[in-house]
Every structure is written in C-alpha cells, then in structure tokens.
Amino acid sequence: MNSGKYATPEDVITAAILTLEQQERFGNFASGELDRLLAEGEQSIEQEGTLDGDEALRNRRERRARARKLFKRKQ
C-alpha cells in the first residue's frame, strides 16, 4: 500500500488471491518462465502470423487421425 499500487488492504488480499488462482490454473512456472513463453508466442505470431480457428481445428483433427492410424498399425 505504501507504493500506492493498492488503495486498501482488501485490494492487496484480492491481488494475492488472484495471483494464487492464476498459478493454480496455469501451472507452476519458474520465475520469468511464463513471460518468456508469452514473448516467444508473440514473436511467433509476428513472424508466422496466426491460423484461422477452423483451419487450426482441421489441422489438429488430421494429426490425431494420422496418429491413430500409426497406433493401430503398431498393435
């Protein structure tokens, strides 16, 4: 609160709880790891662009179908 970032003790508690919830939801990353991964993702988007959602789902389904076929052949 001394820094002025939080107006009340309740704001501090709320921020702490939200941080804990995010850690539980996204996993335990080493210090700076999540920031590094996000930066890599942003750089990838800048270099390669993004996929249309339908195209991404189609690609995923095709990869899963190929993986299933390989798995069945090995059995």
N, C-alpha and C positions, 0 to 999 in steps of 0.2 A: 504494500500500500504506500510505502514511503516514496517509491519511484513514480507514483501517480498512475501506474498502469491499471490498478484496481481501485475502485471507489470505496468499496466496503469489504469487510471480512467475508461476507457471503459471496462476493464476486471471486475472491481468492479460492474459496471452497468449491464453487461451481467450476472454475477453471481446472482445478485439480481433479475433480471427478470426471470432467470431460476428457482430460488427458489420460486418465486411467482407462476409461471406456475405449478410447481410441487404441491404446496399447493392446487391450484385450481383443479388440476386433481385428486389428491389422497385424498382430504378432509382436514379438519382442525383437526389435531391431537394435543393433549396436548403435552407439552414438553417431549420428550423422549418416547412417546407412540408408534410412528412408529418404532423406534429402538427396543422397547420391543417386538412388534408384529413380526418383522422380525427375532429376535432372537428365539422366540417361534417356528416360522416356520422352521428355520434351525435345531432346536433341534428335532422337529417332524420328519424331513427328516432323521436325523441321527438315530433316534430310530426306525422309522417305514418304512423308505425307501420312494420311490416315486411310483406313478402309471404310467403305460403306458397311453399315451394320449387317445388312442382308448378305453381302459378299463375305464378311468375316464368318458368319454362321455357316454359310455354304462351305467355305474352306475347312472349317472345323469338322463338319459332318463328313466331308470327303476324307479327311485324315483319319477320323475314327473308323470309317468303313474300311479303309486300307489296313489299319492296324488290326481290326477284327479278322480280316481275311488272312493276314500273316499269322495271327494267333491260331486260327483254325487249321492252317496248313502244318503248323508245328505239332499239333496234337496227334 
